[in-house]
Amino acid sequence: MGRKIKRQILGASFFIFAFVAATTFTGFGNDEAFASAAWVKANARDRGRMAQNLVDGQSLIGQNADVLRQTLGAPDKNWGRVVQYQIDLGWPIKDPGTYGLQVHFDSQGNVALVKIVD
């Protein structure tokens, strides 16, 4: 194998390694415990760190819109029975503006589903 081909393979390998490392390790840290007071004051990145814990804990399920607003503050988007809070999960290859924590209400106005959307 020629010297030029070896350099190209080495360069491509380094690029792949760097890409995988950046996308893997940058998103780490999205495992902070949810805290209402911190969430209300947080930016989208800090909210992204708490979002999965909030979804997993299911503490909002069954709550009404008033309790939701007290817990999370005013939503960034409101479509009636679905509201969304802007979050940033920290992935460098994705536009952080595409992520949201969505809260879906049932016909009685209680939280039925909380999920992270892309």
Backbone bond lengths (Angstrom), bond angles and torsions (degrees), N, CA, C in turn:
res aa  C-N    CA-C-N  psi(-1)  N-CA   C-N-CA  omega(-1)  CA-C   N-CA-C  phi
1 M - - - 1.429 - - 1.525 108.32 -
2 G 1.320 115.78 137.45 1.455 120.15 -177.55 1.520 112.89 -74.38
3 R 1.315 113.45 159.02 1.462 120.61 -179.02 1.533 111.34 -61.08
4 K 1.325 117.91 -39.05 1.464 122.44 -179.42 1.535 110.36 -64.36
5 I 1.306 117.11 -42.70 1.472 121.19 179.93 1.530 110.26 -65.96
6 K 1.329 116.87 -40.02 1.466 119.91 178.33 1.532 110.76 -61.92
7 R 1.325 116.97 -41.20 1.461 120.17 178.49 1.522 111.22 -65.48
8 Q 1.319 116.90 -38.51 1.460 120.29 178.65 1.537 110.78 -65.55
9 I 1.313 115.97 -42.43 1.464 120.10 178.24 1.523 110.30 -64.72
10 L 1.320 116.81 -43.85 1.461 120.88 178.13 1.524 111.00 -62.09
11 G 1.308 116.83 -43.65 1.469 120.83 179.04 1.525 111.84 -63.70
12 A 1.331 116.38 -43.58 1.463 120.15 178.37 1.518 110.90 -65.00
13 S 1.321 117.07 -40.32 1.473 120.98 178.66 1.526 110.58 -62.62
14 F 1.331 116.28 -43.90 1.459 119.90 178.73 1.524 110.75 -62.22
15 F 1.329 116.81 -43.42 1.461 120.69 179.37 1.525 110.76 -60.71
16 I 1.309 117.51 -45.58 1.468 121.55 179.64 1.521 110.27 -62.42
17 F 1.330 117.26 -44.94 1.458 120.84 178.45 1.523 110.76 -60.47
18 A 1.326 117.48 -46.88 1.465 121.42 -178.68 1.523 111.03 -63.55
19 F 1.316 117.13 -40.41 1.464 121.57 179.12 1.523 111.06 -63.53
20 V 1.321 116.96 -48.32 1.468 121.34 179.80 1.525 110.58 -62.72
21 A 1.318 116.95 -43.45 1.468 120.31 179.63 1.526 111.13 -63.02
22 A 1.314 116.84 -44.58 1.466 120.28 -178.56 1.519 111.66 -64.22
23 T 1.317 118.13 -44.80 1.459 120.24 -178.53 1.517 112.27 -73.38
24 T 1.312 117.91 -27.54 1.460 120.82 179.41 1.516 111.19 -78.80
25 F 1.302 117.46 -52.33 1.455 120.49 -171.41 1.518 113.84 -80.01
26 T 1.298 118.57 -25.69 1.459 119.60 179.62 1.516 111.31 -68.08
27 G 1.322 117.75 -35.87 1.454 120.98 -179.79 1.509 113.45 -76.69
28 F 1.332 117.54 -13.64 1.460 119.86 177.04 1.518 108.32 -65.17
29 G 1.293 115.83 155.43 1.455 119.81 -177.63 1.512 111.98 96.42
30 N 1.331 117.13 5.83 1.454 121.06 177.16 1.524 109.58 -91.39
31 D 1.329 115.86 38.78 1.457 120.16 -175.72 1.521 111.89 -127.86
32 E 1.317 116.41 28.60 1.459 119.34 178.93 1.520 110.13 -76.86
33 A 1.308 115.76 146.71 1.461 120.84 177.23 1.526 109.48 -67.53
34 F 1.321 115.33 140.10 1.462 120.17 178.04 1.521 110.15 -70.64
35 A 1.319 115.20 135.67 1.462 122.11 173.95 1.525 106.89 -139.81
36 S 1.301 116.78 121.31 1.455 122.17 -175.09 1.522 112.41 -56.19
37 A 1.313 117.63 -48.67 1.476 120.86 -177.88 1.525 110.75 -60.98
38 A 1.317 117.06 -40.40 1.468 120.75 178.88 1.529 110.54 -68.97
39 W 1.330 117.60 -40.54 1.463 122.00 -179.28 1.523 110.84 -60.09
40 V 1.315 116.62 -48.21 1.462 121.11 -176.34 1.528 111.47 -59.67
41 K 1.319 117.68 -35.23 1.465 121.94 -178.74 1.528 113.41 -90.48
42 A 1.321 117.35 -10.76 1.467 122.17 -169.45 1.521 113.30 -77.69
43 N 1.337 114.50 156.92 1.457 120.86 169.44 1.533 108.32 -84.10
44 A 1.317 116.83 176.88 1.468 121.03 -176.26 1.531 112.12 -60.63
45 R 1.332 118.29 -37.08 1.474 121.00 -179.14 1.524 110.88 -67.33
46 D 1.331 117.16 -44.17 1.463 119.77 179.04 1.530 110.98 -66.49
47 R 1.329 116.90 -34.95 1.467 119.82 174.96 1.528 110.53 -65.48
48 G 1.313 115.77 -37.92 1.464 119.75 178.46 1.516 112.13 -60.98
49 R 1.306 116.87 -34.07 1.467 120.73 178.67 1.530 111.78 -67.77
50 M 1.340 117.20 -27.46 1.471 121.49 -178.49 1.524 113.46 -97.28
51 A 1.316 117.66 -14.18 1.461 121.20 -169.67 1.532 113.39 -60.21
52 Q 1.319 117.69 -45.80 1.464 119.36 -177.41 1.527 111.28 -63.96
53 N 1.327 116.97 -37.96 1.462 120.79 177.51 1.525 110.39 -63.48
54 L 1.318 116.92 -38.74 1.458 121.16 177.88 1.526 111.23 -65.65
55 V 1.320 117.00 -42.30 1.465 121.30 178.28 1.525 110.20 -65.38
56 D 1.317 116.75 -48.18 1.470 121.21 -177.40 1.522 112.33 -63.79
57 G 1.319 117.48 -37.43 1.460 121.39 -176.91 1.516 114.12 -72.82
58 Q 1.312 116.99 -21.77 1.466 123.65 178.27 1.527 113.37 53.89
59 S 1.323 117.28 27.80 1.464 120.60 -177.48 1.528 113.03 -69.56
60 L 1.321 117.85 -18.63 1.463 120.23 -179.25 1.529 113.02 -88.30
61 I 1.312 117.26 -18.24 1.465 120.90 -177.06 1.531 109.69 -58.39
62 G 1.328 115.03 128.69 1.461 121.27 179.27 1.517 114.47 89.45
63 Q 1.331 118.08 -10.56 1.463 121.48 -179.86 1.530 109.85 -78.87
64 N 1.323 116.99 154.36 1.457 119.79 178.01 1.527 110.35 -89.47
65 A 1.322 116.12 176.30 1.466 121.31 -175.27 1.526 112.30 -63.62
66 D 1.334 117.55 -33.66 1.468 119.88 179.33 1.523 110.96 -65.33
67 V 1.322 116.91 -43.78 1.465 120.54 178.48 1.524 109.75 -65.29
68 L 1.328 116.83 -40.12 1.468 120.77 177.88 1.531 109.81 -58.82
69 R 1.312 117.53 -46.38 1.465 121.45 -178.73 1.527 110.74 -65.14
70 Q 1.324 117.61 -36.99 1.466 120.76 177.11 1.527 110.70 -66.96
71 T 1.333 116.37 -35.04 1.460 121.45 -176.00 1.521 112.73 -80.31
72 L 1.344 116.83 -43.47 1.464 121.08 -173.61 1.524 114.20 -111.30
73 G 1.318 117.61 -10.58 1.452 119.78 -174.87 1.522 110.29 84.35
74 A 1.310 116.05 -171.21 1.458 121.36 -179.12 1.533 110.32 -72.00
75 P 1.325 117.54 137.34 1.468 120.01 178.69 1.526 111.21 -72.07
76 D 1.316 115.66 158.72 1.462 121.26 176.85 1.519 111.79 -80.80
77 K 1.324 115.79 -28.92 1.471 121.29 177.79 1.521 107.98 -136.71
78 N 1.332 115.46 144.89 1.459 120.09 -179.20 1.524 108.61 -139.28
79 W 1.337 114.83 117.57 1.461 121.13 178.16 1.522 110.82 -114.14
80 G 1.312 117.56 29.10 1.459 120.96 -179.81 1.520 111.78 89.33
81 R 1.318 116.38 -92.61 1.469 119.86 -179.00 1.520 112.73 -87.67
82 V 1.323 117.51 3.05 1.465 122.61 175.55 1.524 107.74 -136.06
83 V 1.331 116.04 130.02 1.458 121.20 173.50 1.526 108.09 -123.62
84 Q 1.320 115.37 157.79 1.463 119.46 -177.80 1.513 111.03 -139.07
85 Y 1.338 113.80 140.30 1.456 122.90 175.71 1.523 107.94 -111.93
86 Q 1.322 116.74 132.80 1.459 121.62 179.76 1.527 109.92 -69.60
87 I 1.322 116.87 130.57 1.456 122.14 174.90 1.523 108.53 -134.41
88 D 1.306 115.96 160.87 1.462 122.88 176.34 1.523 106.50 -129.54
89 L 1.327 116.80 118.01 1.456 120.98 -178.26 1.524 113.24 -85.60
90 G 1.323 117.81 -3.92 1.454 120.97 172.90 1.517 115.10 84.37
91 W 1.301 118.91 16.53 1.467 120.69 178.86 1.524 108.55 -85.86
92 P 1.333 117.92 121.15 1.465 120.28 -173.00 1.526 114.59 -69.07
93 I 1.297 118.99 -21.66 1.461 119.76 -176.76 1.514 112.45 -92.17
94 K 1.340 117.02 -0.96 1.458 120.93 -179.58 1.518 109.92 -116.11
95 D 1.301 115.96 144.05 1.460 121.06 174.98 1.525 108.27 -67.62
96 P 1.332 119.45 119.34 1.462 120.63 -177.72 1.523 112.97 -62.13
97 G 1.320 116.62 -19.71 1.464 119.95 179.23 1.514 114.03 -71.41
98 T 1.314 117.21 -6.85 1.471 119.37 -177.99 1.525 112.93 -88.92
99 Y 1.328 118.61 -13.06 1.458 120.89 -175.21 1.522 111.69 -92.56
100 G 1.319 114.78 147.69 1.450 119.37 176.49 1.513 111.01 -153.25
101 L 1.302 115.27 154.70 1.455 122.20 169.63 1.520 104.77 -100.26
102 Q 1.340 116.03 111.10 1.447 120.92 -178.59 1.515 110.75 -98.14
103 V 1.324 114.24 139.46 1.457 121.91 176.95 1.520 106.98 -122.22
104 H 1.336 115.76 122.67 1.459 122.67 -179.37 1.524 109.65 -107.20
105 F 1.325 115.72 135.20 1.459 122.11 179.25 1.526 110.72 -103.07
106 D 1.327 116.17 148.10 1.464 120.22 174.72 1.531 108.98 -84.47
107 S 1.320 117.32 -177.20 1.463 121.54 -176.08 1.529 112.62 -66.80
108 Q 1.342 118.61 -19.01 1.456 121.80 176.54 1.533 112.49 -89.07
109 G 1.324 117.92 -2.18 1.450 121.82 178.68 1.514 114.57 87.48
110 N 1.334 116.72 16.68 1.461 121.25 178.04 1.529 110.10 -103.03
111 V 1.310 116.48 151.50 1.460 121.03 -179.28 1.534 109.56 -65.13
112 A 1.318 115.24 124.38 1.465 121.31 -179.99 1.523 111.78 -107.91
113 L 1.330 117.56 -27.96 1.461 122.00 -174.93 1.513 110.23 -152.69
114 V 1.309 116.65 137.82 1.458 122.92 173.35 1.521 106.15 -128.97
115 K 1.346 116.88 125.61 1.465 119.85 -177.72 1.520 110.89 -149.87
116 I 1.322 113.39 158.74 1.461 121.25 175.21 1.521 107.40 -93.39
117 V 1.317 116.52 131.29 1.462 120.98 -179.31 1.521 109.41 -121.10
118 D 1.308 114.29 156.42 1.451 122.95 179.98 1.517 108.31 -121.40
